[in-house]
Amino acid sequence: MDNTALASAIIARLAQYLPFVAVEDFPDDVNSYYLTHPKGALLVMYSASAGDGMKRERAFEVVAVSRGLQMACKMIEAARWILERWEPFTGATKFICEGDQFLQEDSGTWWYGSRFTLTGPPPVVKEADLQSRINQYFNIS
């Protein structure tokens, strides 16, 4: 499973268990992000990887944004419960929460973030399939 598919799977899983908040991709321009959901949002993004062709650790950030400190903390805790019990693909470990922290408060909007990692085999793309896989990945006809 590639990183964008895995981020989408994280979003789907969080949304399944937390239908009362928005769960979405991290915005391209975080400085212009405006929280519109009345309860809050969880923002998800792929952030890093390390390893080799046999085993790769991948990290994802989950950020809770809410107009209340307690709600932001509850959303981060719930995300931890949801992700740490999940093996998203065959051969992967369950997610591990590497930590969470307060990020900022801006005009009554609270931001709390967590980093989740998992280890597993990287996606395999055979040489013969490389060009078609790249075209598919970038939606090129």
C-alpha positions in Angstrom: 0.0 0.0 0.0 1.5 3.3 -1.0 1.6 6.4 1.2 -1.3 8.2 -0.3 -3.5 5.1 -0.2 -2.5 4.6 3.4 -3.3 8.2 4.3 -6.7 7.7 2.6 -7.3 4.5 4.6 -6.4 6.3 7.8 -9.0 9.0 7.0 -11.7 6.4 6.2 -11.0 4.5 9.5 -11.1 7.6 11.6 -14.3 8.8 9.9 -15.9 5.4 10.4 -15.5 5.7 14.2 -15.8 9.5 14.5 -18.7 10.5 12.2 -19.5 13.5 14.4 -16.3 15.4 13.4 -14.7 16.2 10.0 -11.8 13.9 9.0 -9.8 15.1 6.0 -6.5 15.5 4.3 -4.1 18.0 5.8 -4.6 21.2 3.8 -1.9 22.3 1.3 -1.9 25.8 3.0 -2.3 25.3 6.7 -2.0 29.0 7.4 -5.2 29.6 5.5 -7.1 26.7 7.0 -10.4 27.7 8.6 -12.3 25.2 10.8 -15.9 25.1 9.6 -17.2 22.0 11.4 -18.9 22.9 14.7 -17.2 20.1 16.8 -13.8 19.9 15.1 -11.7 18.2 12.5 -8.9 15.6 12.3 -6.4 16.4 9.6 -4.2 13.5 8.3 -0.9 13.6 6.4 2.0 11.4 5.5 5.2 12.9 7.0 8.2 10.6 6.8 9.7 7.2 6.1 12.9 5.3 6.8 14.1 1.9 5.9 15.1 -0.2 2.9 13.5 -2.3 0.2 12.5 -5.0 2.6 11.1 -3.1 5.6 10.0 0.5 5.8 8.8 2.6 8.8 6.3 5.2 7.7 5.0 8.1 9.8 1.7 9.9 9.6 0.6 13.0 11.5 -3.0 13.3 12.8 -3.9 16.8 14.0 -7.0 17.6 16.0 -8.5 21.1 15.4 -11.3 22.3 17.7 -12.7 25.4 19.3 -12.3 23.7 22.7 -9.2 22.4 24.3 -11.0 19.4 25.8 -12.5 18.4 22.5 -9.2 18.6 20.8 -7.6 16.3 23.5 -10.5 13.9 23.3 -10.2 13.6 19.5 -6.5 12.9 19.7 -7.1 10.3 22.3 -9.8 8.6 20.3 -7.6 8.6 17.2 -4.9 6.8 19.2 -7.5 4.2 20.3 -8.7 3.7 16.8 -5.3 3.5 15.0 -3.3 1.5 17.6 -5.6 -1.5 17.2 -5.3 -1.6 13.4 -3.1 -3.5 10.9 -3.9 -1.7 7.7 -2.3 -4.2 5.3 -0.8 -7.7 5.3 2.7 -7.7 6.7 2.4 -4.4 8.5 2.6 -3.8 12.3 -0.2 -2.1 14.1 0.2 1.7 14.3 2.2 3.0 17.3 1.6 6.5 18.7 5.0 8.0 19.0 3.6 10.9 21.0 1.2 13.8 21.0 1.5 17.4 21.8 -0.1 20.8 21.9 0.7 22.7 18.7 -1.0 26.0 19.1 -4.1 28.0 20.1 -5.2 30.8 17.8 -8.2 32.9 18.5 -9.9 30.1 20.4 -9.0 27.3 17.9 -6.9 24.6 19.5 -4.5 22.4 17.6 -3.2 19.1 19.0 -1.0 16.7 17.0 0.0 13.0 17.2 2.6 11.1 15.2 1.7 7.5 14.3 4.2 5.0 12.8 4.0 1.5 11.4 6.5 -0.8 9.9 6.0 -3.1 6.9 7.1 -4.0 3.4 7.2 -1.1 1.0 5.0 -1.2 -2.1 6.4 -3.4 -4.8 6.5 -2.2 -8.4 8.0 -4.5 -11.0 10.1 -2.9 -13.8 7.7 -4.0 -16.5 4.8 -2.3 -14.7 6.7 0.9 -13.7 5.4 3.3 -16.4 1.8 2.2 -16.2 2.0 2.4 -12.4 3.4 6.0 -12.6 0.7 7.0 -15.1 -2.0 5.6 -13.0 -0.6 7.2 -9.8 -0.6 10.6 -11.4 -3.9 10.1 -13.4 -2.1 10.3 -16.8 -3.9 8.7 -19.7 
